[in-house]
């Protein structure tokens, strides 16, 4: 074997200028990553729960970006999604079980350990994950962050949790009154279950069906942009199914809709079918006099209904004004409605400064959001009964402003993503009494949709219609 002719490298002394004095510093050992080797889907779910607890983040906003950053494959992403959203939805039930199993109030359990316990308890009680896997992976997560001692606490608590099924825990811990029992079993605060029962009225026997539907993972609803693509074409290119009620709706089983070409190209958007029906109802409402094509969305953020209304207005040469008081949300509306006949105004809808005389106005008012809890997993545990009164005051003021802005013979459509009677029927009754508007039969504006309630208004439900629990009522301003 021939020797190399390359000269041997000389040893460098402390003063060697080629590398400088940096060679004198000892190399620091690379600190080990405490998360290396951990179950990555569960770690992702844990990080979502932590963001929700520590920063009041929204799980449905945190998780998609996290999944993309960590490059989880579809199977792992699906598991992370189920665990994060499921544990966030079931928090009240899980906490009651954890308190009993640990013998400690929730407030006395370290927040980071509580996240792990919620994640592990959810797997034990509400999934088919093998108990040993749920406990072992949870212990690993606790050990990586908090050490062996606290991991032992997690192990002990979860083993006690695993001694009973969910049904057995419900039997042990649930309140005995019917509504309280159903609320506990299906992971809802009692006051929200009572709101649903009150809104159902004579159909209150459907409460359990509402809670079950509200606790399930919702399908993804797409809206086909009128004038650009039909629902039939959208279903074909996405592999989805045409929705049963809205002529623009397509349903998908799951996945990230933001990755669909039709969505990225602006041909379609993500929008619950119930919200599509609200926007369409405004366009179908009968006016006294001609429609001059001057429409207004008074509470337009984040822009989904404004985009659908803008597309529909543009077909007949009309324009839509869209009002949003927060500048960054107004910018979202501009992006969502780009290339549509939509003018965005940064203003308070109660004092918009716009010229009256609109033919059609949508007031999709800020509300408690109790009708969309299935899409915002943690929201049910954040909302409080004390939130209702200030929102009702705002709703009444926005509706009064819309009535001032609509022309005689024009229509205001009031809607909320909440079935709370104080936010729905009470607000409408107040407007009729104070402002002399005439309530139309709104059921005629959602043709083909069954079981929308009694009276003139419309109440959609997830267990009946597969939509969010949207409320709507159409009000016409008299000519004289």
C-alpha positions as CSV (number, residue, x, y, z in Angstrom):
1,X,0.0,0.0,0.0
2,X,1.4,3.3,-1.1
3,X,1.9,5.9,1.6
4,X,0.2,9.3,1.2
5,X,2.5,12.1,0.1
6,X,0.4,14.6,2.0
7,X,2.6,16.1,4.7
8,X,1.6,15.3,8.3
9,X,-0.4,18.0,10.1
10,X,1.8,19.7,12.7
11,X,0.6,20.1,16.2
12,X,-0.7,23.5,16.9
13,X,0.5,25.4,20.0
14,X,-1.5,27.9,22.0
15,X,-0.3,30.7,19.9
16,X,-1.1,29.2,16.5
17,X,-2.8,32.0,14.6
18,X,-4.7,29.8,12.2
19,X,-7.3,29.0,14.7
20,X,-6.7,31.6,17.4
21,X,-7.3,31.4,21.1
22,X,-10.6,29.6,20.6
23,X,-8.8,26.3,20.7
24,X,-8.0,26.9,24.3
25,X,-11.7,26.7,25.3
26,X,-12.9,23.2,26.1
27,X,-15.8,22.1,24.0
28,X,-19.1,22.0,25.8
29,X,-21.0,18.8,25.7
30,X,-24.2,19.1,23.8
31,X,-27.1,19.1,26.3
32,X,-29.4,16.1,25.7
33,X,-32.9,16.9,24.4
34,X,-35.2,15.8,27.2
35,X,-38.0,15.1,24.6
36,X,-35.8,12.8,22.5
37,X,-37.3,9.4,22.4
38,X,-40.7,10.5,23.6
39,X,-43.9,9.6,21.8
40,X,-44.2,12.5,19.4
41,X,-48.0,12.5,18.8
42,X,-48.6,12.6,22.6
43,X,-45.9,15.2,23.1
44,X,-47.6,17.4,20.4
45,X,-51.0,17.0,22.1
46,X,-49.4,17.8,25.5
47,X,-47.9,21.0,24.1
48,X,-51.4,22.1,22.8
49,X,-53.0,21.5,26.2
50,X,-50.2,23.5,27.8
51,X,-50.7,26.4,25.4
52,X,-54.4,26.4,26.2
53,X,-53.8,26.4,29.9
54,X,-50.9,28.8,30.1
55,X,-51.7,31.3,27.3
56,X,-55.4,31.0,26.9
57,X,-54.6,29.8,23.3
58,X,-57.1,28.2,21.0
59,X,-56.4,24.5,20.4
60,X,-57.7,24.7,16.8
61,X,-55.3,27.5,16.0
62,X,-52.2,26.1,17.8
63,X,-52.3,22.5,16.6
64,X,-52.2,22.8,12.8
65,X,-49.0,24.9,12.8
66,X,-47.5,22.6,15.4
67,X,-48.2,19.5,13.3
68,X,-46.6,21.2,10.2
69,X,-43.5,22.3,12.1
70,X,-42.9,18.8,13.5
71,X,-43.6,17.1,10.3
72,X,-45.8,14.4,11.8
73,X,-47.1,11.9,9.2
74,X,-50.8,11.6,8.7
75,X,-51.3,8.7,11.2
76,X,-49.4,10.5,14.0
77,X,-51.1,13.8,13.2
78,X,-54.5,12.2,13.5
79,X,-53.6,10.7,16.9
80,X,-52.3,14.1,18.1
81,X,-55.4,15.8,17.0
82,X,-57.7,13.3,18.7
83,X,-55.8,13.5,21.9
84,X,-55.5,17.3,22.0
85,X,-59.0,18.1,21.0
86,X,-60.6,15.3,23.0
87,X,-58.8,16.1,26.2
88,X,-59.6,19.8,25.9
89,X,-63.3,19.0,25.3
90,X,-63.5,16.5,28.2
91,X,-61.6,18.7,30.7
92,X,-64.4,19.0,33.3
93,X,-65.0,15.2,33.5
94,X,-61.3,14.4,33.5
95,X,-60.6,16.9,36.3
96,X,-63.3,15.4,38.5
97,X,-61.8,12.0,38.0
98,X,-58.3,13.2,38.6
99,X,-59.4,14.9,41.9
100,X,-60.9,11.7,43.1
101,X,-58.0,9.5,42.1
102,X,-55.3,11.8,43.5
103,X,-57.1,13.0,46.6
104,X,-56.1,16.6,45.8
105,X,-57.9,19.6,44.6
106,X,-57.1,20.6,41.0
107,X,-55.5,23.9,42.3
108,X,-52.9,21.9,44.2
109,X,-51.7,19.9,41.3
110,X,-48.8,21.4,39.3
111,X,-50.0,22.7,36.0
112,X,-47.5,20.8,33.9
113,X,-48.4,17.5,35.7
114,X,-52.1,18.3,35.3
115,X,-51.7,18.5,31.6
116,X,-50.1,15.1,31.6
117,X,-52.8,13.7,33.8
118,X,-55.5,15.0,31.6
119,X,-53.9,13.6,28.5
120,X,-53.4,10.2,30.2
121,X,-56.9,10.1,31.7
122,X,-58.5,10.9,28.4
123,X,-56.7,8.0,26.8
124,X,-57.8,5.6,29.6
125,X,-61.5,6.7,29.6
126,X,-62.4,7.8,26.1
127,X,-60.1,6.0,23.6
128,X,-59.2,2.5,22.7
129,X,-55.5,3.0,23.7
130,X,-54.3,0.1,25.7
131,X,-54.2,1.1,29.4
132,X,-50.5,0.2,29.8
133,X,-49.6,2.3,26.8
134,X,-51.6,5.3,28.1
135,X,-49.9,5.1,31.6
136,X,-46.4,4.4,30.4
137,X,-46.3,7.2,27.8
138,X,-47.7,9.6,30.3
139,X,-45.1,8.6,32.9
140,X,-42.4,9.1,30.3
141,X,-43.7,12.7,29.5
142,X,-43.8,13.5,33.2
143,X,-40.3,12.1,33.9
144,X,-38.7,14.0,31.0
145,X,-39.9,17.3,32.3
146,X,-40.3,16.9,36.1
147,X,-38.1,14.0,37.2
148,X,-38.7,10.6,38.6
149,X,-40.5,11.6,41.7
150,X,-43.3,13.4,40.0
151,X,-43.5,10.7,37.4
152,X,-44.3,8.4,40.2
153,X,-47.2,10.6,41.2
154,X,-48.5,10.5,37.6
155,X,-48.1,6.7,37.6
156,X,-50.1,6.3,40.8
157,X,-52.9,8.6,39.8
158,X,-53.4,7.1,36.4
159,X,-53.4,3.6,37.7
160,X,-56.3,4.6,40.0
161,X,-58.0,6.2,37.0
162,X,-57.7,2.9,35.1
163,X,-59.4,0.9,37.8
164,X,-62.8,2.2,36.5
165,X,-64.4,2.7,33.1
166,X,-65.8,6.0,32.1
167,X,-69.3,4.7,32.8
168,X,-68.3,3.6,36.3
169,X,-66.7,7.0,37.0
170,X,-69.9,8.8,35.8
171,X,-72.0,6.6,38.0
172,X,-69.8,7.4,41.0
173,X,-69.2,11.2,40.4
174,X,-72.1,12.6,38.3
175,X,-74.8,14.8,39.9
176,X,-78.1,12.9,40.4
177,X,-80.4,15.5,38.7
178,X,-81.1,14.6,35.0
179,X,-79.5,17.7,33.4
180,X,-76.4,17.6,35.7
181,X,-75.9,13.9,35.1
182,X,-76.1,14.3,31.3
183,X,-73.8,17.4,31.4
184,X,-71.2,15.5,33.4
185,X,-71.4,12.3,31.3
186,X,-70.9,14.3,28.1
187,X,-68.4,16.8,29.4
188,X,-70.3,20.0,29.4
189,X,-70.7,22.6,32.2
190,X,-74.2,22.2,33.7
191,X,-75.2,25.8,32.9
192,X,-74.5,25.2,29.2
193,X,-76.6,22.0,29.2
194,X,-79.4,24.0,30.8
195,X,-79.1,26.6,28.1
196,X,-79.6,23.9,25.4
197,X,-82.5,22.4,27.3
198,X,-84.2,25.8,27.6
199,X,-83.7,26.5,23.8
200,X,-85.1,23.0,22.9
201,X,-88.2,23.8,24.8
202,X,-90.8,21.1,24.2
203,X,-88.1,19.0,22.5
204,X,-85.8,19.0,25.6
205,X,-85.9,15.2,25.5
206,X,-83.3,15.6,22.7
207,X,-80.8,17.2,25.2
208,X,-78.6,14.1,25.3
209,X,-78.5,13.9,21.5
210,X,-77.4,17.6,21.4
211,X,-74.6,17.0,24.0
212,X,-73.4,13.8,22.1
213,X,-73.3,15.7,18.8
214,X,-71.6,18.7,20.5
215,X,-68.9,16.4,22.0
216,X,-68.1,14.7,18.7
217,X,-65.4,15.7,16.2
218,X,-67.1,17.7,13.5
219,X,-66.7,17.2,9.8
220,X,-64.9,19.8,7.7
221,X,-67.3,22.0,5.8
222,X,-66.2,23.7,2.6
223,X,-68.0,26.5,0.8
224,X,-67.8,26.7,-3.0
225,X,-67.4,30.3,-4.1
226,X,-70.4,31.2,-6.4
227,X,-69.3,32.2,-9.8
228,X,-66.0,30.3,-9.5
229,X,-66.8,26.7,-8.8
230,X,-69.9,24.6,-8.1
231,X,-70.4,22.4,-5.1
232,X,-70.5,19.4,-7.5
233,X,-67.1,20.4,-9.0
234,X,-65.7,21.1,-5.5
235,X,-66.8,17.7,-4.3
236,X,-65.2,16.0,-7.3
237,X,-61.8,17.7,-6.9
238,X,-61.7,17.3,-3.1
239,X,-63.2,13.8,-2.8
240,X,-65.9,15.3,-0.5
241,X,-69.7,14.9,-0.4
242,X,-72.2,17.6,-1.3
243,X,-73.9,19.1,1.7
244,X,-77.6,18.4,2.2
245,X,-78.9,22.0,2.6
246,X,-76.6,24.7,1.3
247,X,-76.1,24.7,-2.5
248,X,-72.5,25.7,-1.9
249,X,-71.6,23.1,0.8
250,X,-69.2,20.2,0.6
251,X,-68.3,18.0,3.5
252,X,-65.0,16.3,4.2
253,X,-64.2,13.6,6.7
254,X,-61.1,15.3,7.9
255,X,-57.6,16.5,6.9
256,X,-56.1,19.9,6.6
257,X,-58.4,21.9,4.2
258,X,-55.7,24.6,4.0
259,X,-53.7,22.2,1.8
260,X,-56.4,21.7,-0.8
261,X,-55.7,23.4,-4.1
262,X,-59.3,24.8,-4.4
263,X,-58.9,26.5,-1.0
264,X,-55.4,27.8,-1.8
265,X,-56.6,29.2,-5.1
266,X,-59.5,31.0,-3.5
267,X,-62.1,28.9,-5.3
268,X,-63.4,27.6,-1.9
269,X,-63.2,28.3,1.8
270,X,-63.8,26.6,5.1
271,X,-67.2,27.5,6.5
272,X,-69.8,25.6,8.5
273,X,-72.9,24.8,6.4
274,X,-75.0,26.6,9.0
275,X,-73.1,29.8,8.4
276,X,-73.6,29.4,4.6
277,X,-77.3,29.1,5.2
278,X,-77.3,32.4,7.2
279,X,-75.6,34.3,4.4
280,X,-77.9,32.8,1.8
281,X,-81.0,33.6,3.9
282,X,-80.2,37.3,3.7
283,X,-80.1,37.1,-0.1
284,X,-83.4,35.3,-0.3
285,X,-85.4,37.6,2.1
286,X,-88.2,39.5,0.3
287,X,-87.8,43.3,0.1
288,X,-90.4,46.0,-0.3
289,X,-89.2,47.6,-3.5
290,X,-86.3,46.7,-5.8
291,X,-82.9,45.5,-4.6
292,X,-80.4,48.1,-5.5
293,X,-77.5,45.8,-4.7
294,X,-76.2,47.8,-1.7
295,X,-75.5,45.3,1.0
296,X,-73.8,45.4,4.4
297,X,-72.1,42.9,6.7
298,X,-72.0,44.9,10.0
299,X,-70.0,42.3,12.0
300,X,-67.8,40.9,9.3
301,X,-64.7,39.4,10.9
302,X,-63.1,37.1,10.1
303,X,-64.7,37.3,6.7
304,X,-66.3,34.0,5.8
305,X,-69.9,35.3,5.4
306,X,-68.6,38.5,3.8
307,X,-66.8,36.4,1.1
308,X,-70.0,34.4,0.3
309,X,-72.2,37.5,0.3
310,X,-69.6,39.4,-1.8
311,X,-69.6,36.7,-4.4
312,X,-73.4,36.5,-4.5
313,X,-73.6,40.3,-4.7
314,X,-71.1,40.5,-7.5
315,X,-73.1,38.1,-9.7
316,X,-75.8,40.7,-10.1
317,X,-73.5,43.7,-10.1
318,X,-74.0,44.7,-6.4
319,X,-71.4,45.6,-3.7
320,X,-71.0,44.7,-0.1
321,X,-69.7,46.9,2.7
322,X,-68.0,44.9,5.5
323,X,-67.4,46.4,9.0
324,X,-64.8,45.2,11.5
325,X,-63.5,47.2,14.5
326,X,-60.2,45.5,14.8
327,X,-57.6,46.4,12.2
328,X,-55.8,43.1,11.9
329,X,-59.2,41.2,11.6
330,X,-60.2,43.8,8.9
331,X,-57.0,42.8,7.1
332,X,-58.1,39.2,7.2
333,X,-61.4,40.1,5.6
334,X,-59.5,42.0,2.8
335,X,-57.5,38.9,2.1
336,X,-60.5,36.6,2.2
337,X,-62.5,38.8,-0.1
338,X,-59.8,39.8,-2.5
339,X,-61.0,40.3,-6.1
340,X,-64.6,40.5,-4.8
341,X,-66.9,43.6,-4.8
342,X,-66.3,44.1,-1.0
343,X,-65.3,47.3,0.7
344,X,-63.9,46.8,4.2
345,X,-64.3,49.5,6.9
346,X,-62.4,49.5,10.2
347,X,-65.2,50.8,12.5
348,X,-67.4,50.0,15.4
349,X,-70.7,48.7,13.9
350,X,-72.6,50.7,16.4
351,X,-71.2,53.9,15.1
352,X,-69.9,53.0,11.6
353,X,-70.4,56.4,10.0
354,X,-71.8,54.7,6.9
355,X,-74.5,56.3,4.8
356,X,-78.0,54.8,5.5
357,X,-80.0,53.2,2.7
358,X,-78.8,49.6,2.5
359,X,-81.1,47.0,1.0
360,X,-79.8,44.1,3.0
361,X,-77.8,44.0,6.2
362,X,-76.4,41.0,8.0
363,X,-75.8,41.3,11.8
364,X,-73.9,38.2,12.7
365,X,-73.4,39.4,16.2
366,X,-70.6,38.7,18.6
367,X,-72.0,36.1,21.0
368,X,-71.1,33.4,23.6
369,X,-70.4,30.9,20.7
370,X,-72.2,28.1,22.6
371,X,-73.4,26.8,19.2
372,X,-69.9,26.1,18.0
373,X,-68.3,24.4,21.0
374,X,-67.5,21.3,18.9
375,X,-65.2,23.4,16.8
376,X,-63.5,25.1,19.7
377,X,-62.7,22.3,22.1
378,X,-61.7,24.4,25.2
379,X,-64.4,27.1,24.8
380,X,-67.0,25.4,27.0
381,X,-64.7,25.6,30.0
382,X,-63.9,29.2,29.4
383,X,-67.3,30.7,29.0
384,X,-69.2,31.8,32.1
385,X,-72.9,32.8,32.7
386,X,-71.6,36.3,33.5
387,X,-70.5,36.6,29.9
388,X,-74.0,36.7,28.6
389,X,-75.3,40.1,29.8
390,X,-72.6,42.3,28.3
391,X,-72.9,40.4,25.0
392,X,-76.7,40.9,24.9
393,X,-76.3,44.6,25.4
394,X,-73.8,44.7,22.5
395,X,-76.2,42.6,20.3
396,X,-79.1,44.9,20.9
397,X,-77.0,48.0,20.1
398,X,-75.7,46.5,16.9
399,X,-79.1,45.4,15.8
400,X,-80.5,48.9,16.5
401,X,-77.6,50.4,14.4
402,X,-78.5,48.1,11.5
403,X,-82.1,49.1,11.6
404,X,-81.1,52.7,11.3
405,X,-78.9,51.9,8.3
406,X,-81.3,49.8,6.4
407,X,-83.7,51.6,4.0
408,X,-87.5,51.4,4.5
409,X,-88.6,48.1,2.9
410,X,-85.1,46.6,3.4
411,X,-84.2,43.6,5.5
412,X,-81.9,43.0,8.4
413,X,-81.0,39.4,9.2
414,X,-79.9,38.9,12.8
415,X,-77.9,35.8,13.6
416,X,-75.8,34.3,16.4
417,X,-73.8,31.1,16.8
418,X,-75.6,30.5,20.1
419,X,-78.9,29.0,21.0
420,X,-79.1,31.0,24.3
421,X,-82.6,32.4,24.5
422,X,-81.2,35.7,25.9
423,X,-79.1,36.1,22.8
424,X,-81.7,35.0,20.3
425,X,-85.4,35.3,20.8
426,X,-85.1,38.0,23.5
427,X,-82.9,40.2,21.3
428,X,-85.3,39.9,18.4
429,X,-88.4,40.6,20.5
430,X,-86.7,43.7,21.9
431,X,-86.0,45.0,18.4
432,X,-89.6,44.4,17.2
433,X,-90.9,46.2,20.3
434,X,-88.5,49.2,20.3
435,X,-88.0,49.8,16.5
436,X,-91.2,48.6,14.9
437,X,-89.6,46.2,12.5
438,X,-91.6,43.3,11.2
439,X,-90.4,39.7,11.7
440,X,-90.5,37.6,8.6
441,X,-91.0,33.9,8.4
442,X,-87.3,33.0,8.3
443,X,-88.1,29.3,7.7
444,X,-89.0,30.2,4.2
445,X,-85.4,31.5,3.7
446,X,-83.8,28.1,4.4
447,X,-85.8,25.9,1.9
448,X,-85.4,22.2,2.4
449,X,-84.1,22.4,6.0
450,X,-86.4,20.5,8.4
451,X,-87.0,20.8,12.1
452,X,-85.8,24.4,12.6
453,X,-88.1,25.2,15.5
454,X,-91.4,26.9,16.1
455,X,-92.3,30.5,15.4
456,X,-90.8,32.8,12.7
457,X,-87.1,32.3,13.5
458,X,-84.7,29.4,12.6
459,X,-82.6,27.4,15.1
460,X,-80.2,24.9,13.6
461,X,-78.7,22.1,15.7
462,X,-75.7,19.8,15.3
463,X,-77.7,16.7,16.2
464,X,-80.5,17.5,13.7
465,X,-78.6,19.3,10.8
466,X,-74.9,18.5,11.3
467,X,-74.2,22.2,11.5
468,X,-73.3,24.6,14.3
469,X,-76.3,25.7,16.4
470,X,-76.9,28.8,14.4
471,X,-79.9,31.1,15.1
472,X,-81.3,33.5,12.5
473,X,-84.3,35.9,12.3
474,X,-85.2,38.2,9.4
475,X,-86.6,41.7,10.2
476,X,-88.0,44.1,7.6
477,X,-88.2,47.8,8.1
478,X,-91.7,49.1,7.3
479,X,-92.1,51.6,4.4
480,X,-93.8,54.1,6.6
